[in-house]
């Protein structure tokens, strides 16, 4: 079994492709891949002001608002409102996207996959008691939105990620009341 904990505190900020902000890479494949040659990439960002999203030709994206009031997006001219209560939102990375910050900074999770190579499925799960999670995906990342315990041994803080491989199972339990996680499953097509 291969289980790795990726601490939020260890992430280095990197400028956005369009220079309009900072992102913190959580994981990418292949390891060490840059913005031009990743097959998949998972990152967290803070959006502090209105602006256009970077375009990524041949890439599919999923964005999930983690905190803040939310974002009003215009995706190829179509309006979409995202808040921390919204489901993850998938869109083509080569679409023209403009974001309006509703009130104050917003932090979000971005998942990007090369179209035709990988598929990304992102789901928010509410956890009230111990839960065992198993993935059949090629790679699975579980982002803690609240304090959790991993197998009763490792404390996870908000923003920490557990990475597991196909067939691995992890036991998660909330440390204080209910908690939520984002489960990111990445499957080679």
Secondary structure, 3 states (H helix, E strand, C coil): CCEEEECHHHCCEEECCCCCCEEEEEEEECCCCCCCCCCEEEEEEEECCCEECCCCCCEEEEEEEEECCCEEEEECCEEEEECCCCCCEEEECCCCEEEEECCCCEEEEEEEEECCCEEEEEEEEEECCCEEEECCCCEEEEEECCCEEECCCEEECCCCEEEEECCCEEEEEECCCCEEEEEEEEEEC
